Amino acid sequence: MEDNFNISNQSFDVKKYIFKLIAFWYLFVISGAVSLGIAYYSNRNSVPTYAVNATILIANKGKNTNQLVGGLQMFGSSVNLDNEIGVLKSYFLTEQAMKELDFDVSYFGKSPIWYDVELYKKSPFVIEFDSLSLQQKWQRIDIEIKSQEEYTLRINENFSKKMKFGDTFNEHNFKFKINWRLNYAYDNVMEKKKYYFYFNDRNSLINSYSSRLQVDLRSKSSTILWLWIVGTVPQKEVDFLNTIISVYEQNGLNEKNQIAQSTIEFIDMQLEVVVDSLQKTEDKLQFYRQANKGIDISQEGELLLGQLEELEKERKLTKLRLNYYQFIGSEINKNPELKAIISPTIMGINDELLITVINEIAILNSERDILKLSVKGNLPNMEMLDHKLETYRISLKTHIEKSIEITIKNLTEQNKELAKLEERILDLPIVERRMLNISRKFKLNDQLYTFLLERRTEAGITQASNRSDSRILDKADVLNANRQSPNTSQNRNKALLLGLLFPMLFVFAREFFRTKIVDKSDIEQHVNIPIVGTIGKNDKKTELPVYENPQSPISEAFRAVRTNLQYLLVNERSRVISVSSTTGGEGKTFCSVNLASVFAMSNKRTLVIGLDLRKPKTHINFDIDNSKGISTLLGGYHEYKDIIKKTHIENLYIAPSGPIPPNPAELIESKRMETFLEEAMTEFEYVIIDTPPVAIVTDAMLLTKFSDANIYVIRQNYTNKNALKILSDLQKSGKFRNLGLLINGVDASSAYSTTYGAGFEYSHAYGTESGYYTEETVKRSYFSRKYNDWLEKIKSKFS
């Protein structure tokens, strides 16, 4: 027959584990109480944090230009929400915000029990210090207010000094004054409180706030940004959030104004030249008219004057374009980054290639600025942007040089056309000719002046009307601060869950890794051998509790075993019972002598034979001499009557083991052993054989041919599960006839004790309910009895 025995292959018995969990109810109570206590301490002693938020709207123009009054355009950076989020979280912007905030000193009020509270603007005093002088960072300075004029300052435990408010402290790498906060009324209660402060490191503050600031889009289809930050002081976080939004808006406005200002400066440079020429031609025209009163210009002269004025106007605009190209060329050499480039449309230049190149440079500059705000060093992205900028800069420089060359050619052609017209003017009278020259120069300068003045006015209006591309929708407000941690209810729930989980894991792990036989299911899963009874723990000093304490639960348990043995001893002549176990220490001898005592106390002549010849113990329980015994009988030194000895228990006799022989197995197999048992069966009604452990020697197997019933002792929490392998083999081999299991050492206070079989359950219930076991009833407490009754009711519902 194939052996499928496997100790580790056990099915999951839900009912079994429910009973085990119930048995450890006190672990759940203790673990739950400890977990809730830890949660309470954590909630009470954790510094609470609060989240504050604000929302801003980013204008989405969809273009990379800013519209000027009159239809002109100035280049700016297009709106990229990812870039704007990067700017808001940048080190540079946070640094600018910190310059406007009073975060350099942190003020705290000491708590004798719980956490210290940061006071921020609620501290009764403020620290006045020179920002240029270095202060020791993160060094705690304790303040104890003595009166409205004095306080005690302490640094560590080694330095203490009495100071007056307003006096300068200049020691230990510090230089500061402590003054009363404005509008803060002095109260004597302050003298009972203790405060402290320390100087923060600006760089650490910037890194902390820039990393804690979170910026997210409200939705993918909108341009609304949601800013939020979590901190321990709501008002402090509110001030930071509102300040960084203000700085962000001002930076955006400054960038737009910078482009408008560059445009105005360029136009002003051109106006300086034009105004001077206009003034001179105006004076000259006035003087010439006064000197030549009544002069009229002929029709031919009017025609030539119109042609000259048109040509001169084009020539002046060409010069302005040339000046613009030369200005851009000089900017390329002086300012490689090419920031705030003036749009060519200001000078009426509609060069699509030039506009495209300048547009790309503006976009790359914007991306480069975003990257510089957030990181430092030559990162790959920065190097890539620099390479693109250099490529566009070379392209722009080449295009400008070509444009200058073409513009100069156009100017040359216009000069030639102008020379031809001037030759035709020479045919006019000299007075008329001079009048025409002066008049056309005046009109030309006047038109040019008007053109530039209009452009400057438009640029100035645009600069004055510039607004930030962002608009705040909801300012951060301390009234809207949400507490983030500790979440008291959530922490309690988690603690309670863990408090219940840990005992469950303990019970399951204990069950999974245990190697000892604990309950009935451990046996039933692997062998099909009847259990003849369960014996509780012997907490008495005697090894014969059946005789010494006949009303104890152990005595009744052995009586139950005696009754159950009738089902194994089916033949009326069957009177020989062998008791064995796997190894020593399982209570084999204890069960043998007490079972023999039960038979003897029921008026049955009983003989207990100590056949554990290698380690004799049976005689010790009855205080019998062991010099004569089975070993001497089987060795031929003594006769039957010489080794049978009466014990102090009526009807109970013992055949001790005798001295330890050198060949126990050979003696047990001898003819004398069979003769001895036959003679004993004629004299005694029951013969109990205390055999050696099965796993150690084969002596017990040699005796099976003499026994009518074989009892195999298993001890709870002692016998290894591997013993079930031996039992399975014995059962399959048929070497042990009428095999029954006796569970020894059962802990009656354990829930496991109620799962071993009908015998123990009956004795337990009978003893606690009927009052038969007077000793047990006195010993078992009221709560213990109620708990076991409750456990029995639960078990009956699951059964």
C-alpha positions in Angstrom: 0.0 0.0 0.0 1.4 3.4 -1.0 2.4 5.6 1.9 0.9 9.1 1.5 1.7 10.2 5.0 2.8 13.9 5.1 2.9 15.9 8.3 3.1 19.2 6.6 0.1 18.5 4.3 -2.8 19.6 6.5 -6.1 21.0 5.4 -7.3 24.2 6.8 -9.9 23.6 9.5 -11.9 26.8 10.0 -13.6 25.6 13.2 -10.3 24.5 14.7 -8.7 27.9 14.2 -11.8 29.7 15.5 -11.4 27.7 18.8 -7.7 28.5 18.9 -8.4 32.2 18.4 -11.0 32.1 21.2 -8.5 30.3 23.5 -6.2 33.3 23.2 -8.9 36.0 23.7 -6.7 37.6 26.3 -4.0 38.3 23.7 -6.5 40.2 21.6 -7.5 42.2 24.7 -3.9 43.0 25.6 -2.8 43.7 22.0 -5.8 45.9 21.3 -5.3 47.8 24.5 -1.6 48.3 23.9 -2.2 49.3 20.2 -4.9 51.8 21.2 -2.6 53.2 23.9 0.2 53.7 21.4 -2.3 55.3 19.0 -3.5 57.7 21.7 0.1 58.6 22.7 1.0 59.1 19.1 -2.0 61.3 18.4 -1.5 63.3 21.5 2.3 63.7 21.1 2.5 64.3 17.3 2.8 67.8 16.1 -0.3 68.4 13.9 0.2 69.5 10.3 -2.2 71.6 8.3 -2.7 72.0 4.5 -3.4 75.4 3.0 -4.2 76.1 -0.6 -4.6 78.9 -3.2 -5.6 79.0 -6.9 -4.4 81.2 -9.7 -5.5 81.6 -13.3 -2.8 81.6 -16.1 -3.8 83.6 -19.2 -3.6 81.4 -22.2 -2.9 83.7 -25.1 -2.0 80.9 -27.5 0.7 83.1 -29.1 4.2 84.1 -28.3 3.8 87.8 -28.8 2.4 90.7 -26.8 0.0 93.0 -28.7 0.9 96.7 -28.6 -1.4 99.6 -29.0 -1.9 100.4 -32.7 -1.4 96.8 -33.9 2.4 96.5 -33.3 3.7 93.4 -31.5 6.5 92.7 -29.0 8.0 89.2 -28.5 7.4 87.4 -25.2 7.4 83.8 -24.1 4.3 81.6 -24.9 2.4 80.2 -22.0 3.5 76.7 -21.1 1.8 75.4 -18.0 4.5 72.9 -17.2 7.1 75.7 -17.3 4.9 77.9 -15.0 4.6 75.0 -12.5 8.4 74.7 -12.7 8.8 78.4 -12.0 6.5 78.3 -9.0 8.4 75.4 -7.5 11.8 76.8 -8.4 14.6 77.6 -5.9 15.0 81.1 -7.4 11.3 82.1 -6.8 11.3 80.6 -3.3 14.5 82.6 -2.5 12.8 85.8 -3.6 9.8 85.0 -1.4 11.9 84.3 1.6 13.5 87.8 1.3 10.0 89.2 2.0 9.1 86.9 4.8 10.2 86.8 8.5 11.1 83.1 8.6 14.8 83.5 9.7 13.9 82.9 13.3 11.6 80.2 14.7 9.9 80.9 18.1 8.6 78.1 20.3 6.6 77.8 23.5 7.8 74.9 25.8 5.3 72.3 26.9 6.0 70.3 30.0 4.0 67.3 28.8 3.4 67.2 25.0 5.0 68.7 22.0 6.4 72.2 21.8 4.3 74.7 19.8 5.8 77.0 17.2 4.4 80.5 18.0 5.4 82.3 14.8 3.8 85.8 15.1 2.2 84.9 18.4 5.4 85.0 20.4 5.5 87.9 22.9 8.9 89.0 21.7 10.8 89.4 18.4 14.5 89.0 17.5 16.2 92.0 15.9 19.4 91.2 14.2 21.7 92.4 11.4 21.2 90.2 8.4 24.9 90.8 7.4 26.2 89.4 10.7 26.5 85.7 10.8 24.4 83.9 13.4 24.9 80.4 14.6 22.2 78.3 13.0 19.9 75.7 14.6 21.3 76.5 18.1 18.5 76.5 20.6 18.3 79.6 22.8 16.0 79.4 25.9 14.2 82.5 27.2 12.7 82.8 30.6 10.8 86.1 31.2 11.4 87.5 34.6 9.6 90.8 34.3 8.6 93.4 31.8 12.2 94.6 31.7 14.3 91.5 32.3 14.7 87.9 31.0 17.1 85.1 31.4 18.9 83.7 28.4 20.3 80.2 28.3 22.4 78.4 25.7 22.8 74.7 26.3 23.1 73.9 30.0 26.4 75.7 30.5 25.6 79.3 29.7 23.1 81.5 31.4 22.8 85.3 31.5 20.3 87.9 32.7 19.5 90.4 30.0 17.3 93.4 29.6 14.9 93.8 26.7 16.5 95.9 24.0 20.1 95.1 25.0 22.4 93.6 22.4 23.6 90.1 23.0 27.0 89.6 21.3 28.5 86.2 22.5 28.8 82.6 21.3 28.7 83.6 17.6 25.4 85.5 18.1 24.5 89.2 17.7 20.9 90.2 18.3 18.4 92.1 20.4 15.2 90.8 22.0 12.3 93.3 22.0 8.7 93.1 22.9 6.5 92.5 19.9 4.4 95.5 18.9 0.8 95.6 20.2 1.6 92.8 22.5 0.3 93.4 26.0 2.5 92.2 28.9 1.0 89.7 31.3 2.4 88.2 34.5 1.4 84.8 33.2 4.3 85.0 30.8 6.7 84.7 33.7 5.4 81.2 34.3 6.0 80.1 30.7 9.2 79.2 29.0 10.2 80.0 25.4 13.0 79.3 23.0 14.0 80.2 19.5 16.7 79.5 17.0 18.1 80.9 13.8 17.2 79.1 10.6 19.5 78.5 7.7 18.2 80.3 4.7 19.3 77.8 2.2 17.7 74.9 4.1 14.5 76.9 4.4 14.3 77.5 0.7 15.0 73.9 -0.1 12.3 72.8 2.4 9.6 75.1 1.1 10.3 74.6 -2.6 10.2 70.8 -2.1 7.0 70.9 0.0 5.1 73.2 -2.3 2.8 71.3 -4.6 1.4 72.8 -7.8 -1.2 70.9 -9.9 -3.6 71.6 -12.7 -7.3 71.7 -11.7 -8.1 69.9 -14.9 -6.3 69.2 -18.2 -8.6 71.5 -20.2 -8.1 74.5 -17.9 -5.2 76.9 -17.1 -6.1 77.1 -13.3 -3.2 76.1 -11.1 -3.8 74.8 -7.6 -1.1 75.5 -5.1 -1.0 73.8 -1.7 1.5 73.2 1.1 1.5 71.3 4.4 3.1 72.6 7.5 2.8 72.8 11.3 1.8 76.5 11.5 -1.2 77.4 9.3 -0.6 81.1 9.3 3.1 80.6 8.4 2.1 78.5 5.4 -0.6 81.0 4.4 2.0 83.8 4.4 4.4 81.8 2.3 1.8 80.8 -0.3 0.4 84.3 -0.8 3.9 85.8 -0.9 5.2 83.4 -3.6 2.2 84.0 -5.7 2.8 87.8 -5.4 6.5 87.4 -6.4 5.5 85.1 -9.3 3.1 87.7 -10.6 5.6 90.6 -10.2 8.3 88.6 -12.0 6.0 88.0 -15.0 5.1 91.7 -15.1 8.8 92.7 -14.9 9.6 90.4 -17.8 7.0 92.0 -20.0 8.0 95.5 -19.0 11.6 94.7 -19.9 10.7 94.2 -23.5 8.6 97.4 -23.7 11.4 99.3 -22.0 14.0 98.1 -24.5 11.7 99.2 -27.4 11.3 102.7 -25.8 15.0 103.1 -25.4 15.7 102.2 -29.0 13.0 104.7 -30.3 14.4 107.4 -28.0 17.8 106.9 -29.6 16.3 107.5 -33.0 14.3 110.5 -31.8 17.3 112.3 -30.5 18.7 112.5 -34.1 15.4 113.3 -35.7 14.5 116.1 -33.2 17.8 117.8 -33.7 17.4 117.7 -37.6 13.8 118.8 -37.3 14.7 121.8 -35.2 17.4 123.0 -37.6 15.2 122.6 -40.7 12.3 124.3 -39.0 14.5 127.4 -38.2 16.0 127.4 -41.6 12.6 127.3 -43.3 11.3 130.1 -41.1 14.3 132.4 -41.8 14.2 131.7 -45.6 10.5 132.6 -45.8 11.0 135.8 -43.9 13.8 136.8 -46.2 11.8 135.9 -49.4 8.2 137.1 -48.8 5.6 136.4 -51.5 7.6 133.6 -53.1 5.3 131.0 -54.9 6.3 127.5 -55.9 5.4 126.5 -59.5 3.4 123.5 -60.6 6.5 121.7 -61.7 8.2 122.5 -58.4 5.2 121.1 -56.4 5.4 117.9 -58.5 9.1 117.5 -57.8 8.6 118.3 -54.2 6.1 115.5 -53.8 8.4 113.0 -55.5 11.3 114.2 -53.3 9.3 113.9 -50.1 8.1 110.4 -50.9 11.6 109.3 -51.8 13.1 110.9 -48.7 10.5 109.2 -46.5 11.5 105.8 -47.9 15.1 106.7 -47.5 14.6 107.7 -43.9 12.7 104.5 -43.1 15.5 102.5 -44.9 18.0 104.2 -42.6 15.8 103.3 -39.6 15.8 99.7 -40.7 19.6 99.8 -41.1 19.9 101.2 -37.6 17.7 98.4 -36.3 19.7 95.7 -38.1 23.0 97.3 -36.8 21.5 97.6 -33.3 20.5 93.9 -33.3 24.0 93.0 -34.7 25.6 94.8 -31.8 23.3 93.1 -29.3 24.3 89.7 -30.7 27.9 90.5 -29.9 27.3 92.2 -26.5 24.5 90.0 -25.2 24.9 86.3 -26.3 21.8 85.3 -24.4 19.7 87.6 -26.7 17.1 88.5 -24.1 14.5 91.2 -24.6 15.0 91.5 -28.4 13.0 94.2 -30.0 10.4 93.1 -32.6 11.2 94.0 -36.2 7.6 95.1 -36.7 8.4 98.2 -34.6 10.4 99.5 -37.6 7.9 98.2 -40.1 10.0 95.2 -41.0 7.9 92.2 -42.0 10.7 89.7 -42.5 9.0 86.3 -41.8 12.4 84.5 -41.4 13.7 87.1 -39.0 10.5 87.0 -37.0 10.6 83.2 -36.8 14.3 83.1 -35.7 13.7 85.7 -33.0 10.5 83.9 -31.9 12.5 80.6 -31.5 15.2 82.4 -29.5 12.6 83.9 -27.2 11.1 80.4 -26.6 14.4 78.8 -25.9 15.4 81.6 -23.6 12.2 81.0 -21.6 12.9 77.3 -21.3 16.5 77.9 -20.3 15.4 80.3 -17.6 12.9 77.8 -16.2 15.7 75.2 -16.1 18.1 77.5 -14.5 15.6 78.3 -11.7 15.3 74.6 -10.7 18.8 73.1 -11.3 22.4 73.9 -11.1 25.4 72.7 -13.1 25.8 71.5 -16.7 23.0 69.1 -17.1 22.3 67.4 -20.4 19.1 69.4 -20.9 20.9 72.7 -20.3 23.6 71.8 -22.7 21.1 70.9 -25.4 19.3 74.2 -25.0 22.6 76.1 -25.1 23.5 74.3 -28.3 20.1 75.2 -29.9 20.5 78.8 -28.8 24.0 79.0 -30.3 22.6 77.6 -33.6 19.9 80.2 -33.7 22.3 83.0 -32.7 24.6 82.1 -35.6 21.6 81.9 -37.9 20.3 85.3 -36.7 23.8 86.9 -37.0 24.1 85.6 -40.6 20.6 86.9 -41.5 21.3 90.3 -40.0 24.5 90.6 -41.9 22.7 89.8 -45.1 19.9 92.2 -44.2 22.4 95.0 -43.6 24.0 94.3 -46.9 20.7 94.4 -48.8 19.5 97.5 -46.9 22.7 99.4 -47.8 22.2 98.5 -51.5 18.6 99.7 -51.2 19.8 102.9 -49.6 22.4 103.4 -52.4 19.7 103.0 -55.1 17.5 105.5 -53.3 20.4 108.0 -53.1 20.8 107.6 -56.9 17.1 108.3 -57.5 17.4 111.3 -55.1 20.3 112.6 -57.1 18.4 112.5 -60.3 15.5 114.4 -58.8 17.9 117.0 -57.4 19.4 117.5 -61.0 15.9 118.3 -62.2 15.4 120.7 -59.4 18.5 122.6 -60.7 16.5 123.7 -63.7 14.2 125.6 -61.4 14.9 129.2 -60.3 17.4 129.4 -57.5 15.0 130.9 -55.0 12.4 128.3 -55.7 15.0 125.6 -55.7 16.2 126.5 -52.2 12.7 126.8 -50.9 11.9 123.3 -52.1 15.1 121.8 -50.5 14.4 123.4 -47.2 10.7 122.6 -47.2 11.1 118.9 -48.1 13.7 118.4 -45.4 11.4 119.9 -42.9 8.4 117.8 -43.9 10.6 114.7 -44.0 11.9 115.2 -40.5 8.4 116.2 -39.3 6.9 113.0 -40.7 9.7 110.9 -39.3 9.4 112.5 -35.9 5.6 111.9 -35.9 6.1 108.3 -36.8 8.7 107.6 -34.1 6.7 109.6 -31.5 3.6 107.5 -32.3 5.6 104.3 -31.8 7.1 105.5 -28.6 3.7 106.6 -27.3 2.3 103.2 -28.2 5.1 101.4 -26.4 4.8 103.6 -23.4 1.0 103.0 -23.2 1.7 99.2 -23.5 4.2 99.4 -20.7 1.9 101.3 -18.4 -1.0 99.0 -19.2 1.0 95.7 -18.8 -0.6 93.2 -16.5 0.7 89.9 -15.3 -0.5 86.8 -17.2 -1.6 85.3 -13.9 -4.5 86.2 -11.8 -5.2 85.0 -8.3 -8.6 83.4 -7.9 -8.5 82.2 -4.2 -5.9 83.5 -1.8 -4.6 81.2 0.9 -6.5 81.7 4.1 -5.9 80.3 7.6 -9.7 79.8 8.0 -9.5 77.2 5.2 -6.6 75.3 6.6 -7.3 71.5 6.7 -5.7 69.3 9.3 -3.7 66.6 7.7 -2.0 64.7 10.6 -2.4 63.1 12.9 -5.6 61.6 11.7 -6.9 60.5 15.1 -9.8 58.4 14.0 -7.8 56.7 11.2 -4.8 56.1 13.6 -7.2 54.5 16.1 -8.7 52.3 13.5 -5.3 51.2 12.2 -4.1 50.5 15.7 -7.2 48.5 16.5 -6.8 46.5 13.3 -3.1 45.8 14.0 -4.0 45.0 17.6 -6.3 42.3 16.3 -4.1 41.2 13.5 -0.9 40.6 15.5 -2.5 38.0 17.8 -4.1 36.3 14.8 -0.7 36.1 13.1 0.8 34.8 16.3 -1.8 32.0 16.6 -1.5 31.1 12.9 2.3 31.2 13.0 2.3 29.2 16.2 0.1 26.6 14.7 2.0 26.5 11.4 5.4 26.1 12.9 4.6 23.9 15.9 6.0 20.3 15.7 4.2 18.9 18.8 0.9 17.2 18.9 -1.6 19.6 20.5 -5.1 18.7 19.7 -7.3 15.9 18.4 -7.2 17.0 14.8 -3.4 16.5 14.7 -4.0 12.8 15.1 -7.2 12.4 13.1 -5.7 13.9 10.0 -3.1 11.2 9.7 -4.1 8.0 11.6 -7.4 6.3 12.1 -6.9 4.9 15.6 -9.5 5.2 18.4 -8.8 7.4 21.3 -9.6 5.5 24.5 -9.3 8.5 26.8 -7.6 11.7 27.8 -5.7 12.3 31.0 -5.2 15.8 32.4 -2.1 17.2 33.8 -1.0 15.8 37.1 -0.5 18.7 39.4 -0.2 16.5 42.5 3.0 15.5 44.2 2.1 11.8 44.0 2.5 9.6 41.0 -0.6 7.6 42.1 -3.3 10.3 42.0 -6.0 7.7 41.3 -5.3 6.1 44.7 -4.3 9.3 46.6 -7.1 11.5 45.2 -9.9 9.2 44.0 -12.3 12.1 43.5 -10.0 14.1 41.2 -10.6 14.6 37.5 -7.6 12.4 36.7 -9.1 9.5 38.6 -12.4 9.9 36.7 -10.4 10.1 33.4 -8.7 6.8 34.1 -12.1 5.3 35.0 -13.3 6.4 31.6 -10.3 4.7 30.0 -11.1 1.5 31.9 -14.6 1.7 30.5 -13.5 2.4 27.0 -11.1 -0.5 27.1 -14.0 -2.9 27.2 -14.5 -2.2 23.4 -10.9 -3.3 22.7 -11.1 -6.4 25.0 -13.9 -8.0 23.1 -13.0 -11.5 24.4 -13.9 -12.3 28.0 -10.6 -14.0 28.4 -8.7 -10.9 27.1 -7.0 -9.5 30.1 -3.5 -8.5 29.0 -3.0 -4.8 28.2 0.4 -3.4 27.1 1.2 0.3 27.5 3.8 1.9 25.2 4.8 5.2 23.7 7.2 6.7 21.2 9.9 8.0 23.5 10.6 8.5 27.1 8.9 11.3 29.1 5.4 10.8 27.6 4.0 9.3 30.8 3.9 5.7 29.8 4.7 4.3 33.3 2.4 6.9 35.0 -0.5 5.7 32.9 0.4 2.1 33.4 0.4 2.2 37.2 -2.7 4.4 37.5 -4.7 2.3 35.0 -3.7 -0.8 37.1 -4.7 1.1 40.2 -8.2 1.8 38.7 -8.7 -1.9 37.9 -7.6 -2.9 41.4 -9.8 -0.3 43.1 -12.8 -1.8 41.3 -12.1 -5.2 43.1 -10.2 -6.7 40.2 -7.0 -8.6 41.0 -4.5 -6.7 38.8 -0.9 -7.2 38.1 1.4 -4.5 36.7 4.5 -5.8 35.0 7.6 -3.6 34.6 9.0 -4.8 31.2 11.0 -1.7 30.5 14.1 -3.7 31.4 16.6 -1.0 30.2 15.2 1.8 32.3 13.1 0.3 35.1 10.8 2.8 36.9 7.6 1.0 37.8 8.8 -0.2 41.2 9.6 3.3 42.3 6.0 4.3 42.3 5.2 1.6 44.9 8.5 1.8 46.8 9.2 -1.9 46.0 12.6 -3.5 46.1 13.9 -4.1 42.5 16.6 -6.7 43.3 14.3 -9.5 42.1 12.1 -9.1 39.1 11.4 -10.0 35.5 15.1 -9.9 34.5 16.1 -12.4 37.2 13.0 -14.6 36.5 13.8 -14.8 32.8 17.4 -15.3 33.5 16.5 -18.4 35.6 17.6 -17.0 39.0 14.1 -16.8 40.6 10.7 -18.3 40.3 7.3 -16.8 39.6 6.3 -16.5 43.3 9.6 -14.8 44.1 9.0 -11.7 42.0 5.2 -11.1 42.5 4.9 -8.5 45.2 1.9 -7.0 46.8 1.5 -3.2 46.8 -0.1 -1.0 49.4 -3.2 -0.8 47.1 -5.6 -3.6 47.7 -5.9 -6.1 44.8 -2.8 -4.6 43.1 0.4 -6.5 42.6 3.6 -5.7 40.8 6.3 -7.7 39.0 9.2 -5.2 39.0 11.7 -5.1 36.2 14.6 -6.3 38.2 18.3 -5.5 37.6 19.1 -4.2 34.2 20.2 -7.2 32.0 22.7 -7.1 29.1 20.3 -8.8 26.7 16.7 -7.6 27.3 15.3 -8.5 23.9 16.5 -12.1 24.1 15.0 -12.5 27.5 11.6 -11.2 26.4 11.6 -13.6 23.4 12.4 -16.6 25.7 10.0 -19.4 26.6 10.1 -18.3 30.2 8.4 -15.1 29.3 5.4 -16.9 27.7 5.2 -19.2 30.7 5.3 -16.3 33.1 2.4 -14.6 31.4 0.3 -17.7 31.2 0.7 -18.3 34.9 -0.1 -14.6 35.7 -3.3 -14.8 33.6 -4.5 -17.7 35.7 -4.0 -15.7 39.0 -5.0 -12.2 37.9 -8.0 -10.8 36.2 -6.0 -8.0 34.5 -2.4 -7.8 33.5 -0.9 -4.4 32.7 2.5 -4.4 30.9 4.7 -1.3 31.1 6.7 -1.7 27.9 9.8 0.3 26.6 9.3 3.2 24.1 8.7 1.9 20.6 11.0 4.4 18.8 14.0 3.5 21.0 14.0 -0.4 21.1 12.0 -3.2 19.7 11.0 -4.8 23.0 7.5 -3.4 22.9 6.9 -5.1 19.5 8.1 -8.4 20.9 5.4 -8.2 23.6 2.5 -7.6 21.2 2.0 -11.3 20.7 1.2 -11.7 24.4 -1.2 -8.6 24.7 -4.9 -8.5 24.0 -5.0 -4.7 23.8 -2.3 -2.2 23.1 -2.4 1.3 24.5 -0.2 3.9 22.9 0.5 7.0 25.0 0.8 10.5 23.4 1.5 13.5 25.5 0.1 16.9 24.6 2.6 19.5 23.7 5.4 16.9 24.1 5.1 14.2 21.6 6.5 15.1 18.2 4.2 14.9 15.1 6.7 12.6 13.6 5.5 10.0 16.1 2.3 9.8 13.9 4.5 8.3 11.2 5.4 5.4 13.6 1.8 5.0 14.5 0.8 4.9 10.9 3.4 2.2 10.1 2.4 0.1 13.1 -1.3 0.3 12.1 -0.5 -0.7 8.5 1.9 -3.5 9.5 -0.7 -5.1 11.8 2.0 -5.7 14.5 -0.1 -4.0 17.2 -3.5 -5.6 17.7 -6.4 -3.7 19.1 -4.4 -0.4 19.2 -5.9 2.5 21.1 -4.5 6.0 21.9 -4.3 7.5 25.3 -3.7 11.3 25.4 -1.7 12.3 28.5 -0.9 15.7 30.0 -3.9 17.5 28.7 -4.1 21.1 29.9 -7.6 21.4 31.3 -7.4 25.2 31.3 -6.7 25.3 27.6 -9.3 25.4 24.9 -7.5 22.5 23.3 -8.6 20.3 26.1 -12.2 20.4 25.0 -11.3 19.0 21.5 -9.8 15.6 22.4 -12.7 13.3 22.7 -15.9 12.3 24.5 -14.1 10.9 27.5 -12.4 14.0 28.7 -15.4 16.2 27.7 -17.7 14.1 29.8 -15.4 14.0 32.8 -14.9 17.8 32.7 -18.6 18.5 32.4 -19.6 16.0 35.0 -17.0 17.3 37.5 -17.9 20.9 37.2 -21.7 20.6 37.1 -22.6 17.8 39.5 -20.2 18.6 42.2 -18.7 15.1 42.2 -15.1 16.5 42.1 -15.2 18.5 45.2 -11.5 19.3 45.0 -11.7 20.6 41.4 -14.8 22.6 42.1 -13.0 24.5 44.9 -9.9 25.1 42.8 -11.6 26.3 39.6 -12.7 29.9 39.7 -16.1 31.3 38.8 -14.8 33.1 35.7 -12.9 30.0 34.6 -16.0 27.9 34.8 -18.1 30.5 32.9 -15.4 30.8 30.2 -15.3 27.0 29.6 -19.1 26.9 29.6 -19.2 29.7 27.0 -16.6 27.8 24.9 -18.7 24.7 25.0 -21.7 26.6 23.7 -19.7 28.0 20.8 -18.4 24.6 20.0 -21.8 23.1 20.0 -23.0 25.7 17.5 -20.2 24.9 15.1 -20.6 21.1 15.5 
